[in-house]
Amino acid sequence: MNIEGKNPVKEALVSSQEISKVYISKNARDLQAVIDTAKAKGVRLEFVDKAFLDRISESGRHQGAIAIAKDFRYTDVDDIIAFAKSKNERLFIILLDSIEDPHNLGSILRVAECMGAHGVVIPSRRSACVNATVLRSSAGSANHIRVAMVGNINDAIRQLTDKFVNVYAADMQGTPLSECRLDEDIAIVIGNEGSGVKSLTEKLCSGVISIPQYGKVNSLNASVACGIICYEITRQRNL
């Protein structure tokens, strides 16, 4: 798998991601930090012409740096729960119900990492997976957040509910965020870009939360909605 761009490559190098080689454009600027990090990690560097990078680039926006990495390593829900316990923190987990746009997934992973979520859960079918586009869209954050891939999001909700975790679906018809208590063990379900959270999935949740909106357009991008909800969770926990 290719990891492309100055920041994603650097973040991949400092994470636990397995990198076999980093290609650097001979004429690229502002890449010394990437070069120094690769050397410190003992990762093989190869300086090549920009034309070579253009040929192997999947995104077309490599910025003069491409890392060759093993496929992304997913974890599981139990590992995310154990990670929260190891930090002696109340669980904060995000479940994605068929987010198909890799740019949205990348942005959500970035939000999750910045807002202190312990992990993100995605389904194995009808969903974007963590690839080069997602890594770039996350600005490297995907390398620092636990991502679990499950066969069925509903089974993950049942698993969390059995462990007394409050699971809330995000929907426009829910209870406004400011009226919800979000400082306990919590999981948030973010729905598909077009259809939202599936009805059966919503029924399995402890409740439904919403973001009050006052404009003429009555919907938000999935990653933007996730960011607002995550901020409110963090705000309540830090009161």
C-alpha positions in Angstrom: 0.0 0.0 0.0 1.2 3.5 -0.9 1.3 6.3 1.7 1.6 9.5 -0.1 2.4 13.1 0.9 4.8 14.8 3.3 2.7 14.6 6.5 1.1 11.2 6.0 4.5 9.7 5.3 6.1 11.3 8.3 3.2 10.2 10.6 3.4 6.6 9.2 7.1 6.5 10.0 6.7 7.6 13.7 3.8 5.2 14.2 3.9 1.4 14.5 3.1 1.1 10.7 5.5 -1.2 9.0 7.3 0.7 6.2 9.6 -1.1 3.9 10.8 1.8 1.8 10.4 5.5 1.3 10.8 7.1 -2.1 11.9 10.8 -2.1 11.9 13.1 -5.1 15.4 14.3 -5.9 14.2 17.8 -6.4 11.6 18.1 -3.6 11.8 20.7 -1.0 10.8 20.7 2.7 11.2 17.0 3.1 14.2 16.9 5.4 12.0 16.0 8.4 10.8 13.0 6.5 14.3 12.0 5.5 15.6 12.4 9.1 12.7 10.3 10.5 13.2 7.5 8.0 16.9 7.4 8.8 16.2 7.4 12.5 13.8 4.5 12.1 16.2 2.6 9.9 13.8 2.6 6.9 15.4 2.4 3.5 15.4 5.6 1.5 15.5 5.9 -2.3 15.9 9.2 -4.1 14.1 9.1 -7.5 13.0 11.4 -10.3 9.6 13.1 -9.9 8.4 11.3 -13.0 8.8 7.9 -11.2 6.7 9.1 -8.3 4.1 10.4 -10.7 3.8 6.9 -12.3 3.4 5.0 -9.0 1.3 7.6 -7.2 -2.3 6.5 -6.6 -3.6 10.0 -5.5 -1.6 12.2 -7.9 -0.6 14.4 -4.9 2.5 12.8 -3.5 4.4 16.0 -2.7 7.6 14.3 -3.5 7.3 11.5 -0.9 5.8 8.0 -1.1 6.2 5.3 1.6 5.6 1.6 0.7 3.8 0.1 3.6 2.2 -3.2 4.5 -1.6 -3.3 4.4 -3.3 -1.4 7.3 -3.6 -3.5 10.4 -7.0 -3.5 11.9 -7.8 -4.3 15.5 -11.0 -5.4 17.2 -13.6 -3.9 19.5 -12.2 -5.7 22.6 -8.8 -4.2 22.0 -10.3 -0.7 21.8 -12.2 -1.3 25.1 -9.0 -2.6 26.7 -7.1 0.5 25.5 -9.6 2.8 27.2 -9.3 0.8 30.4 -5.5 0.9 30.3 -5.7 4.7 30.3 -8.3 4.6 33.1 -10.6 6.6 30.9 -14.3 6.3 30.1 -14.8 4.6 26.8 -15.2 6.8 23.8 -15.8 4.9 20.5 -17.2 5.8 17.1 -19.1 3.3 14.9 -19.5 4.1 11.3 -22.6 2.7 9.5 -21.5 2.3 5.9 -19.4 5.4 5.3 -18.5 4.9 1.7 -16.4 8.0 0.8 -12.8 7.5 1.7 -12.3 11.2 2.2 -15.1 11.2 4.8 -13.5 8.2 6.5 -10.1 9.9 6.6 -11.6 13.1 8.0 -13.5 11.1 10.7 -10.3 9.3 11.7 -8.6 12.7 12.0 -11.4 14.0 14.2 -11.4 10.9 16.3 -7.7 11.1 17.0 -7.8 14.8 17.7 -10.8 14.6 20.1 -9.4 11.7 22.1 -11.6 8.8 20.9 -10.2 5.4 21.8 -11.1 3.9 18.4 -13.3 3.7 15.4 -15.3 0.7 14.1 -16.2 0.1 10.5 -18.0 -2.8 8.7 -16.2 -5.0 6.3 -18.8 -4.6 3.6 -20.4 -1.5 1.9 -17.8 0.7 3.6 -14.6 2.5 2.7 -11.6 0.8 4.1 -8.3 2.3 5.2 -6.3 2.9 2.0 -3.9 5.5 0.7 -6.7 8.0 0.1 -7.9 7.6 3.7 -4.4 7.9 5.1 -3.9 11.1 3.2 -7.3 12.6 4.1 -6.6 11.8 7.7 -3.3 13.8 7.5 -1.6 10.7 9.0 -4.1 10.4 12.0 -5.1 7.0 10.8 -1.7 5.7 12.0 -2.5 6.8 15.6 -6.1 5.7 16.1 -7.3 2.1 16.6 -9.6 1.0 13.8 -11.6 -2.2 14.1 -13.2 -3.9 11.2 -16.3 -6.0 12.0 -18.6 -8.2 10.0 -21.7 -6.4 11.3 -22.1 -3.1 13.0 -25.2 -4.3 14.8 -23.3 -7.1 16.5 -20.7 -4.5 17.7 -23.6 -2.5 19.2 -24.9 -5.5 21.0 -21.4 -6.3 22.3 -21.0 -2.8 23.6 -24.5 -2.7 25.1 -23.8 -6.0 27.0 -20.8 -4.2 28.5 -23.1 -1.3 29.7 -21.8 1.2 27.1 -24.4 3.8 26.1 -24.7 3.7 22.3 -26.3 6.7 20.6 -27.2 7.0 16.9 -26.8 10.4 15.3 -30.0 11.6 13.5 -31.8 14.8 12.8 -34.8 13.7 14.8 -32.9 12.9 18.0 -32.5 14.7 21.3 -30.3 17.8 21.0 -26.7 17.3 22.1 -26.8 19.9 24.8 -29.6 17.9 26.6 -27.7 14.6 26.6 -25.3 13.3 29.1 -22.2 12.2 27.1 -19.5 11.9 29.8 -20.0 8.2 30.6 -18.8 5.1 28.6 -20.2 6.0 25.2 -20.3 4.9 21.6 -21.6 7.1 18.7 -23.0 5.7 15.5 -22.5 7.9 12.4 -24.7 6.9 9.4 -24.1 6.7 5.7 -23.6 9.9 3.8 -27.0 9.6 2.0 -29.3 7.4 4.0 -28.0 7.9 7.6 -28.2 5.3 10.3 -30.2 2.2 9.3 -33.5 1.8 11.1 -32.6 -1.6 12.7 -29.3 -0.2 13.8 -31.0 2.8 15.4 -33.4 0.6 17.3 -30.5 -1.2 18.9 -29.1 2.0 20.3 -29.7 3.4 23.7 -30.9 6.6 22.2 -30.7 9.1 19.3 -28.9 12.4 19.4 -29.1 15.4 17.1 -27.3 18.6 16.2 -29.6 21.6 16.3 -29.5 23.4 12.9 -30.8 26.8 11.9 -29.9 27.2 8.2 -31.8 26.4 5.1 -29.8 23.2 4.4 -30.9 20.7 6.9 -28.1 18.2 6.7 -24.4 18.1 7.5 -21.5 16.2 6.0 -20.9 13.0 8.0 -17.4 14.0 9.0 -18.5 17.5 10.0 -21.4 16.1 12.1 -19.0 13.6 13.7 -16.6 16.5 14.6 -19.4 18.5 16.3 -20.6 15.5 18.3 -17.0 14.6 19.3 -16.3 18.1 20.5 -19.4 18.1 22.7 -18.4 14.8 24.2 -14.9 16.1 24.9 -16.3 19.4 26.3 -18.6 17.6 28.7 -15.8 15.3 29.9 -13.5 18.2 30.6 -16.0 20.2 32.6 
